[in-house]
Amino acid sequence: MVFSHFTTYLGSRGAAAVFNLLSVAVFARLAGPETYGHYLLITASAMVVFGFAGQWACAAFFATYSEHHADNRVASFVLLIMGMFASLGLGVAAAGLMKGMDVTFLGALIVMAAAFTLFEAAVDVARTRLEPGRAAVAMLLRATATLALGTGAIAWLGSATALALAVAAANVMAALVCLLRFVPSLWRHATLATALHLLRYGWPLILAFGFAALGQNIDRLLLGGWVSVRELGPYGAISDLIKQTFFVVGSSVALAFISVAKRSAAIGDHAQAGEVLEAAFTSLIAIAAFGAGFFLCFGSLIFNFVFGPEFARFASGYFPILILANAFFTLRAFYFGQVIYFSQSSRLELWISLLTLLVSGGLSALLIPLLGTAGAAASLLAGQITACLGFAFAGRHSYRLPVPIGQSSAIIALVVVVLGLSVLVNRTALSPLVAESINAILFTASVIFAVYRFKLFGLRLESWSRLAAR
């Protein structure tokens, strides 16, 4: 079951990632650095609103879901999230108008935030009810619709606001795939008691995910506000390409492995939960290590090919920092941060998010005026390291997530060896094409070796046969 779910999520995430990366490349090239930077500023603001308005409820729903009275849980969750977002959306609109914000910018960010909330809620319902096929269709539809609608918006209207609204429309369309089957019964099955139960568990997450979203986007907000949206465009495009690559495989591990581990822990089978969690961590450390190694080896070539020389020139000084930041983000988001789903409290997420915001925000305010984009990247890296270490150490007091040190160290050592060989190849008299080809062969061979040697993604684990038989 787990491996089947993993391959379903990975296949859909992988296919969606191709369209998402194509979208980033097409939007960046068509819009140019300044317009694309303005779009990223809208998106970053929308993500912060989504963090405060809706992300907490998705996490609370997943953590407290029970198959008993499932329709009641789903209906109460959807109506609660709609009510919370409506309240916060009105507050954001009123505050923005009072501060004299541009009406089109304000409207676009609220619509985007609402669309993000609806989509994430829909996918979480499908994920929690172990319906990977429905979630996979939604992911693919969002990716393809984003590319189609976004390209049309940029080509015909040429504005950042039009692009933001097109992306929002794609999210709404995709969300309906998961939610339409529940809409007719929402009012009949929803109860105030269930909604309050979600709120009692999840209220610390309102601030936690809001702070987390602010911490993850404050580098973009300050860079766009203090430096220029022209520099934000390439910075955000490069960062998104790297993050999307890590996100695709990392989220597939979390969606498949963590869901099963949580169910095993809930029924008291902690041995099986621990086995699944160990497999998840080993897979994620490989994703982080090999992902970082891949971009360190081939990043310059990829950025130049995808975005063109103008964007790649901006990234030359800071993209290694962004690579490391996203490697730590993978471990933080898809493993250590998942500890809140195995404990009886969500307060840990609040404290770690606040700490991350203080570190990332403080360094952004200090370094961005001095170093510009390099300072923004450094503050992002510091924030992700803080969050990862905070969850790893503080989370042990509520639920001890296993960390197989031996296998993790071996995987990291393997990547270091491959990077060392790559440096030696690049220093030979070989032509660039031949050198890159040799590096690609070395990297591919090391990945295949690691997958089978360390049984990554559940391959060759005897436990999967037992899980599938249940």
Order of alpha helices (4+ residues) and beta strands (2+ residues): alpha-alpha-alpha-alpha-alpha-alpha-alpha-alpha-alpha-alpha-alpha-alpha-alpha-alpha-alpha-alpha-alpha-alpha
